Structures are given as structure tokens and as C-alpha cells.
Amino acid sequence: MNEIQIADVVLRLPQVIDRVKLSRSSIYARIAAGTFPQPFALGPRAIGWLQSDITDFINHCAKRRPSRPSNSAAVADQLLECLPVASS
């Protein structure tokens, strides 16, 4: 029998911003830093992200959340990948 697989949903930037609660500039800074999923081209002037990639990013950040903070330096190190990237 053939299995029917539901295709992953493509999210556009406004939907990604709504899900991850980061600004447009923070998302692009993280992409440049390699800490956010890469978008892919939908056309000459349109990009999108797979919903599963964004969900994986959110889950990764949630797993990095400390269960009980030990000290501020350790917490900062643990969450570094999920915090906004500083702009220069």
C-alpha cells in the first residue's frame, strides 16, 4: 500500500516572526551567525521556512532552558544560542 504523507507547511517571514517572537533583523542576524534555520527560495523575490525547521528551533531553545538556574554565567552560556544576536 502507498503511504500518504502530509507535506510540511511553508512559513513566510510574518508567520516565523509570530512563532519565534524575534524581530526581522534578529532573525536575519541569527541566519548570518548560523544559529537560525536557513530559508529557501520560493521564487525570485520570496523566501520561506519549513514549519518543521522552525518547530525544531523552538524545541532546541526550550531544551536549552535551565531547569534550575545555578548561576547567571552558566545560564547565559546555556542560552547563548537562543538569545538575540547583538547588532553592531
C-alpha positions as CSV (number, residue, x, y, z in Angstrom):
1,M,0.0,0.0,0.0
2,N,1.1,3.5,-0.7
3,E,1.5,5.7,2.4
4,I,0.1,9.2,2.2
5,Q,2.5,11.7,3.8
6,I,1.3,15.2,4.7
7,A,3.7,17.8,3.3
8,D,5.5,20.1,5.6
9,V,4.0,23.6,5.7
10,V,6.0,26.5,4.3
11,L,6.0,29.6,6.6
12,R,6.6,33.1,5.3
13,L,8.5,35.7,7.4
14,P,5.5,37.2,9.2
15,Q,4.5,33.7,10.4
16,V,8.0,32.9,11.5
17,I,8.2,36.2,13.5
18,D,4.9,35.3,15.1
19,R,6.1,31.9,16.1
20,V,9.6,32.7,17.4
21,K,8.8,36.2,18.8
22,L,12.0,37.6,17.3
23,S,12.3,40.7,15.1
24,R,13.0,40.5,11.4
25,S,16.5,41.9,12.0
26,S,17.2,39.4,14.8
27,I,16.2,36.5,12.6
28,Y,18.4,37.7,9.7
29,A,21.3,38.3,12.2
30,R,20.9,34.7,13.5
31,I,20.8,33.3,10.0
32,A,24.1,35.1,9.3
33,A,25.5,33.7,12.5
34,G,24.3,30.2,11.7
35,T,22.0,30.0,14.7
36,F,18.7,30.1,12.9
37,P,17.3,27.8,10.2
38,Q,18.2,28.9,6.6
39,P,15.2,30.0,4.5
40,F,14.8,28.7,0.9
41,A,13.7,30.4,-2.3
42,L,10.1,30.2,-3.3
43,G,10.6,32.5,-6.2
44,P,12.7,35.3,-7.4
45,R,11.6,37.6,-4.5
46,A,10.1,35.2,-2.0
47,I,11.6,33.0,0.7
48,G,10.1,30.6,3.2
49,W,11.0,28.2,6.0
50,L,9.7,24.7,6.7
51,Q,7.4,24.7,9.7
52,S,9.3,21.6,11.0
53,D,12.6,23.6,10.9
54,I,11.1,26.4,13.0
55,T,9.5,23.9,15.4
56,D,12.9,22.2,15.8
57,F,14.5,25.6,16.5
58,I,11.9,26.4,19.2
59,N,12.3,22.9,20.7
60,H,16.0,23.3,20.7
61,C,15.7,26.6,22.6
62,A,13.3,25.1,25.1
63,K,15.6,22.2,25.8
64,R,18.5,24.6,26.4
65,R,16.4,26.4,29.1
66,P,17.9,25.5,32.5
67,S,15.6,23.6,34.8
68,R,17.1,25.4,37.9
69,P,19.4,28.3,37.4
70,S,22.7,27.7,39.2
71,N,24.5,31.0,38.5
72,S,24.0,33.7,36.0
73,A,27.2,32.9,34.0
74,A,26.1,29.2,33.5
75,V,22.6,30.3,32.5
76,A,24.0,32.8,30.0
77,D,26.3,30.2,28.4
78,Q,23.4,27.6,28.1
79,L,21.1,30.1,26.5
80,L,23.6,31.8,24.2
81,E,22.3,30.1,21.1
82,C,18.7,31.1,21.7
83,L,19.2,34.8,22.7
84,P,19.1,37.6,20.2
85,V,22.3,38.3,18.3
86,A,23.8,41.7,19.1
87,S,23.9,44.1,16.1
88,S,27.0,46.3,15.6
